[in-house]
């Protein structure tokens, strides 16, 4: 069982991590490398979407195969 102090520590760390990420993104968006950063983020997001779509399709196929084998 987690203590209240442990949960509070997790919340504080999450807030600090979010603030740090926000500062870094803000810095890059106000720098000359803004376009490069945005392009990298778009490419990364697209790759992540493709990877997730592929994994979801794999899971669907596995479930369908399992159900098909279970009924025979």
Secondary structure, DSSP 8 states (H G I E B T S, - for coil): ---HHHHHHHHHHHHHHHHHHHHHHHHHHTSTTHHHHHHHHHHHHHHHHHHHHHHHHHHHHHHHHHHHHHH-
